[in-house]
Each structure stands twice: as C-alpha cells, then as structure tokens.
C-alpha cells in the first residue's frame, strides 16, 4: 500500500534516489540563499531595516543547502546535476514570479514594489516549504540520520513564513494592501502549476531509478494531478491569506549554525 512514509523511505533507502533527492533540495536552497543575499544588499535606503532579516533568510537557505550536501557526504555520495524540469526555483522565475536573477545581478537598488513582490513571492513559496518540512517532520523526526536535520530545517521554514506574514502586514498597513493581494494571487496560481510539474518530473526520475512498475508510477501521478485540481479550485487560498504570526520578529537574530543538527 502506498503511503507518504513508505514512499519517502524507499527514496531514502536507495543511494541513487537519495542522491537525486538531496541534490535537488540543495540546489533549490542554494538559489534561495543567493537571492535573499542579493535582496539584502539591494534594499533601498528607506527599507534598510529589513536587510538583517533578508540576510538571515539567505543565510538559513545556504545552511539548508550545506545540510543536504552533508547528508550526501555522510553516505559517501556526491551531488548530481539537477535536471532542468525538477528545478522549482528556476521554473518559477521563468514564469515571471518573484524577482528575476537578471534584476538581482545589477547593482541597482530595489524599489518599494520590488520588496513587496519579494515578500509576497516568499510568503507563497515558504508556505509550501513549511508544509513539506512538517510532513517530513511527522514521519522522520526520530530518524537516526535525518531527524535533527529535519527538525532544524522545519523550524527555519516556519520562521521564514512568520517573517513574511509580519512584514507583508506591515506593508499592507502602509497602503500596499491591494498590490500585495494581487501579487499573492498571481504567485499562488503560478506556484501550484510549477509544483505539479516539478512533482511529476521528480517522481518520473525516481520511478526510473527505483524501477517502479507502471501501476505504481501511474497511481503517484494521479495523486499529484488530484492535488493540483484541489489546489487550483480552493487550496491556493491558504497561500494568499495573511495573519499576525504567533512568533514575532522570527528572523530578528543571527542564523543558527548547521553544526547544531549534526
């Protein structure tokens, strides 16, 4: 019988599928680290108070990438090239979601609207990251190898989501509410499509590595399509709501070093 835990366990138990899983995860985190680092450097003078938080966000993402690479190293494995169709961050950018790498590569201060777009994009993608890590936390918090890494990353993703909520509410009070809602909806609708496409691509690659029978691969693909159908109709709404987080100033301190998880 297929279950989330059995599926992940199968991927984790095989060296090649584990290598692909960690490589995809590490690549996405490294991209997020670079983006947030550039945003921290390019914030306009009137919004420089956000710089330490954006930098902390980027440092956390870089740390997560190092954690996934460390998990590979512990098993004597090397990262593999991330297939294009599994690159979640790149595919979102290609759809015009968030701030383009070309924009972030220029030495030109961001505008206030750019910062709103960054925060709204992050609010949507951090919702996904928080949910994914909570799922792994549910099943692998006590795992002898993955447990501490999963707990640390899950805590960080929850902090990132809280930070986005808090800062977007501050911008809404300053008169950006309509822009925020427009960008959130645009990001959410694009994200659910990209997430579906990436999920199908990842499962296709995993199926080839693990030699899944056609019936199993078809069942997993059907589940991904069913989730997309739900999200397209109603599930996307959870990504566009804003509420004051229980944890305030979640990124107000220094990043926790990855050595804590080991």
C-alpha positions in Angstrom: 0.0 0.0 0.0 1.3 3.4 -1.0 1.8 5.9 1.8 3.8 9.1 2.2 6.1 7.5 4.7 6.8 4.3 2.7 7.4 6.4 -0.4 10.0 8.6 1.3 11.5 5.6 3.0 12.0 3.9 -0.4 13.7 7.0 -1.8 15.9 7.4 1.3 17.0 3.7 1.4 18.4 3.7 -2.2 21.7 5.6 -2.8 20.8 6.9 -6.2 17.4 8.2 -5.4 18.7 9.7 -2.1 21.4 11.4 -4.1 18.9 12.9 -6.5 16.6 14.0 -3.7 19.4 15.7 -1.8 20.9 17.3 -4.9 17.5 18.8 -5.9 16.9 20.1 -2.4 20.4 21.5 -2.0 20.3 23.2 -5.4 17.0 25.0 -4.6 18.2 26.1 -1.1 21.5 27.5 -2.6 19.5 29.5 -5.2 17.3 30.9 -2.4 20.3 31.8 -0.4 21.8 33.8 -3.2 18.5 35.6 -4.0 18.0 36.6 -0.4 21.6 37.7 0.0 21.3 39.9 -3.1 18.0 41.4 -1.9 19.6 42.3 1.5 22.3 44.1 -0.4 20.0 46.0 -2.7 17.3 47.2 -0.3 16.6 50.9 -0.8 17.7 53.4 1.9 14.1 53.7 3.3 13.9 49.9 3.9 17.4 49.1 5.2 15.9 47.9 8.5 14.8 44.7 6.5 18.4 44.0 5.5 19.4 41.9 8.6 16.2 39.8 8.2 16.7 39.2 4.5 20.3 38.4 5.1 19.3 35.9 7.9 16.8 34.4 5.5 19.5 33.9 2.9 21.9 32.5 5.5 19.3 30.0 6.6 18.8 28.8 3.0 22.5 28.5 2.4 22.7 26.5 5.6 20.0 24.1 4.4 21.9 23.5 1.2 25.0 22.6 3.2 23.0 20.3 5.4 21.7 18.4 2.3 25.2 18.2 0.9 26.4 16.9 4.3 23.8 14.2 4.3 25.2 13.1 1.0 28.8 13.2 2.3 27.8 11.0 5.3 26.8 8.3 2.9 29.9 8.7 0.7 27.8 10.2 -2.2 28.5 13.1 -4.5 25.7 15.6 -5.7 24.4 15.1 -9.2 23.3 17.7 -11.7 19.7 18.8 -11.1 17.5 18.1 -14.1 16.0 21.2 -15.6 12.4 20.0 -15.2 12.9 19.5 -11.5 14.3 23.0 -10.8 11.4 24.6 -8.8 13.1 27.9 -8.3 14.3 28.3 -11.9 10.9 27.4 -13.3 9.1 29.9 -11.1 11.5 32.6 -12.3 10.8 31.6 -15.9 7.1 32.2 -15.3 7.9 35.7 -14.1 7.3 35.0 -10.4 9.5 36.8 -7.9 12.5 39.0 -8.8 14.4 37.8 -11.8 18.1 36.9 -11.4 19.0 39.4 -14.1 17.4 42.1 -11.9 19.2 40.9 -8.8 22.5 40.8 -10.6 22.5 44.5 -11.3 23.9 47.0 -8.8 20.7 48.9 -8.7 18.6 49.5 -5.5 15.3 47.7 -5.4 12.1 49.7 -5.4 9.4 49.5 -2.7 7.3 47.5 -5.1 10.2 45.1 -5.7 10.3 44.5 -2.0 6.6 43.8 -1.8 7.0 41.3 -4.7 9.9 39.6 -2.9 7.9 39.2 0.3 4.7 38.0 -1.5 6.7 35.5 -3.5 8.4 34.3 -0.4 5.2 34.1 1.5 3.8 31.6 -1.1 6.9 29.5 -1.5 7.6 29.4 2.2 4.1 28.1 2.7 5.0 25.2 0.5 8.4 24.7 2.2 6.9 24.8 5.7 4.2 22.2 4.8 6.7 19.9 3.1 9.1 20.0 6.1 6.2 19.4 8.5 5.3 16.3 6.6 8.9 15.1 6.8 9.0 16.0 10.5 5.8 14.0 11.1 7.4 10.8 9.7 11.2 11.3 10.3 11.7 13.5 13.4 13.1 10.5 15.2 15.2 9.1 12.3 18.8 8.5 13.4 20.4 10.3 10.5 17.7 12.7 9.2 15.9 13.6 12.4 18.0 16.6 13.6 18.3 18.0 10.1 14.6 17.8 9.5 13.8 19.4 12.8 16.2 22.3 12.2 15.1 23.0 8.7 11.4 22.7 9.6 11.9 25.3 12.4 13.7 27.6 10.0 10.9 27.4 7.3 8.3 28.2 9.9 10.3 31.2 10.9 10.6 32.3 7.3 6.9 32.1 6.8 6.2 34.0 10.0 8.6 36.7 8.9 6.8 37.1 5.5 3.4 37.3 7.2 4.6 40.0 9.6 6.4 42.1 7.0 3.6 41.9 4.5 1.0 43.0 7.1 3.3 46.0 7.9 3.4 46.9 4.2 -0.4 46.5 4.0 -0.9 48.9 6.8 1.3 51.4 4.9 -1.1 51.3 2.0 0.1 48.4 -0.2 -2.7 46.0 0.6 -4.2 45.9 -2.9 -0.8 45.3 -4.6 0.0 42.6 -2.0 -3.2 40.7 -2.7 -2.7 40.9 -6.5 0.9 39.6 -6.3 0.0 36.9 -3.8 -2.8 35.6 -6.0 -0.6 35.7 -9.1 2.3 33.9 -7.3 0.0 31.3 -5.8 -1.6 30.3 -9.1 1.7 30.0 -10.8 3.3 28.1 -7.9 0.7 25.4 -7.8 1.3 24.7 -11.5 5.0 24.7 -11.2 4.8 22.5 -8.1 2.6 20.0 -10.0 5.0 19.9 -13.0 8.1 19.6 -10.7 6.4 16.9 -8.6 5.6 14.9 -11.8 9.2 15.3 -13.0 10.8 14.2 -9.7 8.5 11.2 -9.5 9.3 10.3 -13.1 13.1 10.4 -12.3 12.6 8.5 -9.1 10.5 5.9 -10.8 13.2 5.2 -13.3 15.9 5.0 -10.6 13.8 2.7 -8.4 12.3 0.7 -11.3 8.7 1.3 -10.2 6.1 -0.7 -12.0 3.8 1.2 -14.3 0.8 0.9 -12.0 2.7 2.5 -9.1 4.0 5.3 -11.2 0.5 5.9 -12.6 -1.0 6.0 -9.1 1.5 8.5 -7.9 1.0 10.7 -11.0 -2.8 10.5 -10.5 -2.3 11.7 -6.9 -0.2 14.6 -8.0 -2.9 15.6 -10.5 -5.6 15.3 -7.9 -3.7 17.5 -5.5 -3.3 20.1 -8.3 -7.0 20.0 -9.1 -7.8 20.7 -5.4 -5.3 23.5 -5.2 -6.5 25.1 -8.4 -10.1 25.3 -7.1 -9.6 26.1 -3.4 -6.3 25.1 -1.9 -4.4 28.1 -3.3 -6.3 30.3 -0.9 -4.2 29.2 2.0 -1.2 30.8 0.3 -2.7 34.2 0.0 -4.2 34.9 3.5 -2.2 37.0 5.9 -2.4 36.8 9.7 -0.2 38.0 12.5 2.1 35.2 13.4 2.4 33.8 17.0 6.2 34.2 16.8 7.1 37.9 16.2 10.4 39.1 14.8 11.2 35.5 13.8 14.3 36.5 11.9 15.5 39.1 14.3 18.6 37.2 15.5 21.6 35.5 13.9 21.2 32.3 11.9 21.6 29.1 13.9 24.8 27.3 12.5 24.2 23.9 10.8 26.6 22.3 13.2 23.7 22.2 15.7 22.0 19.5 13.7 24.9 17.1 13.3 
